[in-house]
Amino acid sequence: MQNIQKTLEDYYLRLQAHPKYLQVMTLPTLQRWGVLAGLFLASQILVFGSLYLIFGKIVVIGFFASVLAGCATGVGALPALFFKDISERLFNSLLGAAAGVMLAATAFSLLVPGMEYGEQVWPGKGLWIVSAGMLIGALFLHFADSRLPHLHFDSVSDHSLDSLQKISLFIIAITIHNFPEGMSVGVSFGSGDLNNGLVLSIAIALQNLPEGLAVALPLVGLGYDKWKAVGIATLTGLVEPVGGLLGITMVTLFSSILPIAMGFAAGAMLFVISEEIIPETHAKGRSRIATFSLMFGFIVMMVLDRLLV
């Protein structure tokens, strides 16, 4: 953990000392933001243009959807601009709804279509292929959880994130879990079903909202600048486009692995729901409101899935 922090600090110090960076920082505020916006726009044109030329329209749409889903983490962090804390009851209601959304998305947008595609590729074996993918996805998250140091959601509810090191560990946990979520969006778009990909990206965006808040609030409580806290929360979600790009290009280039890839994404998401979110929402006797919130989130996602088909 200390090595990771030191590496990031070294890169940040090098950036601050770079002549071009210093030149931009000395510009008037409006001009400085104009230059940064122009650089960002140019980078996006380069990235999306390259993806379109190499892989085609579906990959571009899927990558853009995963970017938007990741940015929802920053949107969820915005209340930190106005509040230093929220009630445990509200926070766990939001997490419960997020769990319901993820469960519905896993079932209707990954497992069901995954088995259908599996039957097309391997007749009579679709169920088993997707099941194998689920186990691989869960094992991937299990080893990532055990190998990388991090804290869980219960650290937030117990108000134990009282140091920058603890917050850094929690941010790593959010980042670990965002990768397979982004991958699930990419895999879904890679199937060629735009409606299914859209539904799943909406689901991931909705469940990212409380995660962004969970990252930003402890930082504000430690005295961080509120906008900087929102920015850090947003960055934790921007690992999702990386997973999305990997997922969509992988299944686009190798369509035969689509069923196992959908199972992998579903297994990873179920691992997060069971290991992290549901235990947290049911801690300290708050299970009833969390249960109804989960059901509400599930119903909302189920309705969206049917309406957008």
ChimeraX attribute file (.defattr): number of C-alpha atoms within 10 A of each C-alpha:
attribute: neighborCount
match mode: 1-to-1
recipient: residues
	/A:1	12
	/A:2	8
	/A:3	8
	/A:4	9
	/A:5	11
	/A:6	11
	/A:7	11
	/A:8	12
	/A:9	12
	/A:10	12
	/A:11	11
	/A:12	11
	/A:13	11
	/A:14	11
	/A:15	13
	/A:16	13
	/A:17	11
	/A:18	10
	/A:19	10
	/A:20	10
	/A:21	12
	/A:22	12
	/A:23	10
	/A:24	15
	/A:25	14
	/A:26	10
	/A:27	12
	/A:28	10
	/A:29	11
	/A:30	8
	/A:31	13
	/A:32	15
	/A:33	14
	/A:34	12
	/A:35	14
	/A:36	12
	/A:37	12
	/A:38	12
	/A:39	12
	/A:40	12
	/A:41	12
	/A:42	11
	/A:43	12
	/A:44	12
	/A:45	12
	/A:46	12
	/A:47	13
	/A:48	18
	/A:49	14
	/A:50	13
	/A:51	19
	/A:52	15
	/A:53	10
	/A:54	11
	/A:55	14
	/A:56	14
	/A:57	14
	/A:58	21
	/A:59	25
	/A:60	22
	/A:61	21
	/A:62	29
	/A:63	30
	/A:64	18
	/A:65	25
	/A:66	35
	/A:67	22
	/A:68	19
	/A:69	29
	/A:70	31
	/A:71	24
	/A:72	25
	/A:73	33
	/A:74	28
	/A:75	19
	/A:76	24
	/A:77	27
	/A:78	22
	/A:79	18
	/A:80	24
	/A:81	16
	/A:82	8
	/A:83	12
	/A:84	16
	/A:85	17
	/A:86	13
	/A:87	9
	/A:88	15
	/A:89	14
	/A:90	12
	/A:91	19
	/A:92	25
	/A:93	24
	/A:94	22
	/A:95	29
	/A:96	32
	/A:97	28
	/A:98	29
	/A:99	32
	/A:100	29
	/A:101	28
	/A:102	27
	/A:103	24
	/A:104	23
	/A:105	27
	/A:106	23
	/A:107	15
	/A:108	18
	/A:109	28
	/A:110	27
	/A:111	24
	/A:112	17
	/A:113	21
	/A:114	29
	/A:115	25
	/A:116	16
	/A:117	23
	/A:118	24
	/A:119	17
	/A:120	14
	/A:121	16
	/A:122	16
	/A:123	11
	/A:124	12
	/A:125	14
	/A:126	20
	/A:127	21
	/A:128	17
	/A:129	22
	/A:130	30
	/A:131	22
	/A:132	17
	/A:133	24
	/A:134	25
	/A:135	17
	/A:136	19
	/A:137	24
	/A:138	21
	/A:139	16
	/A:140	16
	/A:141	21
	/A:142	15
	/A:143	10
	/A:144	14
	/A:145	17
	/A:146	9
	/A:147	9
	/A:148	13
	/A:149	13
	/A:150	20
	/A:151	19
	/A:152	18
	/A:153	20
	/A:154	16
	/A:155	16
	/A:156	20
	/A:157	19
	/A:158	10
	/A:159	11
	/A:160	12
	/A:161	23
	/A:162	14
	/A:163	12
	/A:164	12
	/A:165	14
	/A:166	16
	/A:167	23
	/A:168	19
	/A:169	18
	/A:170	22
	/A:171	23
	/A:172	20
	/A:173	21
	/A:174	24
	/A:175	19
	/A:176	20
	/A:177	22
	/A:178	27
	/A:179	23
	/A:180	27
	/A:181	33
	/A:182	34
	/A:183	29
	/A:184	35
	/A:185	35
	/A:186	38
	/A:187	33
	/A:188	31
	/A:189	31
	/A:190	28
	/A:191	21
	/A:192	16
	/A:193	14
	/A:194	17
	/A:195	16
	/A:196	22
	/A:197	25
	/A:198	23
	/A:199	24
	/A:200	33
	/A:201	28
	/A:202	22
	/A:203	30
	/A:204	27
	/A:205	27
	/A:206	23
	/A:207	25
	/A:208	28
	/A:209	24
	/A:210	25
	/A:211	27
	/A:212	32
	/A:213	25
	/A:214	28
	/A:215	28
	/A:216	33
	/A:217	26
	/A:218	24
	/A:219	25
	/A:220	20
	/A:221	18
	/A:222	14
	/A:223	10
	/A:224	14
	/A:225	13
	/A:226	21
	/A:227	15
	/A:228	14
	/A:229	26
	/A:230	27
	/A:231	18
	/A:232	18
	/A:233	30
	/A:234	26
	/A:235	18
	/A:236	25
	/A:237	30
	/A:238	23
	/A:239	24
	/A:240	32
	/A:241	27
	/A:242	19
	/A:243	22
	/A:244	32
	/A:245	24
	/A:246	19
	/A:247	28
	/A:248	32
	/A:249	21
	/A:250	18
	/A:251	23
	/A:252	22
	/A:253	12
	/A:254	11
	/A:255	16
	/A:256	15
	/A:257	17
	/A:258	29
	/A:259	33
	/A:260	28
	/A:261	30
	/A:262	37
	/A:263	32
	/A:264	29
	/A:265	31
	/A:266	30
	/A:267	28
	/A:268	28
	/A:269	26
	/A:270	22
	/A:271	21
	/A:272	21
	/A:273	20
	/A:274	13
	/A:275	15
	/A:276	18
	/A:277	20
	/A:278	22
	/A:279	14
	/A:280	23
	/A:281	30
	/A:282	16
	/A:283	13
	/A:284	9
	/A:285	9
	/A:286	15
	/A:287	18
	/A:288	12
	/A:289	17
	/A:290	27
	/A:291	20
	/A:292	15
	/A:293	23
	/A:294	26
	/A:295	19
	/A:296	18
	/A:297	27
	/A:298	23
	/A:299	16
	/A:300	16
	/A:301	25
	/A:302	20
	/A:303	12
	/A:304	17
	/A:305	21
	/A:306	11
	/A:307	10
	/A:308	11
	/A:309	11
